[in-house]
Amino acid sequence: LTPADGVARYQERVPAALDRVRDLTPEQLSATLDMFGVMQMPAVNFIALGLKHSIHHRGQLSSYLRAMGGAVPGIYGPSADTQASAAAAD
């Protein structure tokens, strides 16, 4: 797989998934879900868990990039590397 494959898969699947989440009713979000008998919690908590898990892995990937000598992209806004690039362009 290439980075372009990953981007294409993201663009293909994520918007529809976000639309499904946006369409959930308050009752659906507060309903208790069971995750394979391991944990039970309201659906909204599973959404928050997934978000935090994604943030964690983005942090891991940016750490790996830095350790390998790469520039860290602005994931949630400008990074020190994107700010340095902008300053160098001035």
C-alpha positions in Angstrom: 0.0 0.0 0.0 1.1 3.5 -0.7 0.3 6.7 1.2 -2.0 7.6 -1.7 -3.9 4.4 -1.0 -4.3 5.4 2.7 -5.6 8.8 1.7 -8.0 7.3 -0.8 -9.4 4.9 1.8 -9.7 7.7 4.4 -11.6 9.9 1.9 -13.8 7.0 0.9 -14.8 5.8 4.4 -14.5 8.6 7.0 -17.1 11.1 5.7 -19.8 8.4 5.7 -18.9 7.3 9.2 -18.9 10.9 10.4 -22.4 11.4 8.9 -23.6 8.3 10.7 -22.3 9.6 14.0 -23.9 13.1 13.4 -27.2 11.4 12.7 -27.3 9.6 16.1 -30.1 10.7 18.4 -29.5 11.6 22.1 -31.1 8.3 23.0 -28.7 6.4 20.8 -25.7 8.2 22.1 -26.7 7.5 25.7 -27.6 3.9 25.2 -25.3 1.5 26.9 -23.2 -0.7 24.5 -21.4 -3.9 25.3 -18.0 -4.4 23.9 -17.6 -8.2 23.7 -18.4 -8.5 27.5 -15.2 -6.6 28.3 -16.7 -3.2 29.0 -20.1 -1.6 28.9 -20.6 2.2 28.6 -22.8 4.7 26.8 -22.2 4.9 23.0 -20.9 8.5 23.3 -18.1 7.2 25.6 -17.1 4.7 22.9 -16.9 7.6 20.4 -14.7 9.6 22.8 -12.5 6.5 23.3 -12.1 6.1 19.6 -11.1 9.8 19.2 -8.6 9.6 22.0 -7.2 6.4 20.5 -6.7 8.1 17.2 -5.0 11.1 18.8 -2.7 8.8 20.6 -1.6 7.1 17.4 -1.1 10.4 15.6 1.2 11.4 18.4 3.1 8.1 18.0 3.5 8.6 14.3 4.7 12.2 14.7 7.3 11.0 17.3 8.5 8.3 14.8 8.8 10.9 12.1 10.9 13.2 14.3 13.2 10.3 15.5 13.8 9.4 11.8 14.8 12.9 10.9 11.5 13.8 9.2 9.5 17.0 9.6 6.4 16.7 11.7 3.3 18.0 9.7 0.8 20.3 11.3 -1.7 17.6 12.5 -3.8 19.9 14.7 -2.4 23.2 13.5 1.1 24.3 12.8 3.9 22.2 14.3 7.3 23.6 15.1 8.5 22.2 11.7 5.7 23.9 9.7 6.3 27.2 11.6 10.1 26.9 10.8 9.3 26.3 7.2 7.0 29.3 7.0 9.7 31.5 8.7 12.4 30.3 6.3 10.1 31.2 3.4 9.8 34.8 4.6 
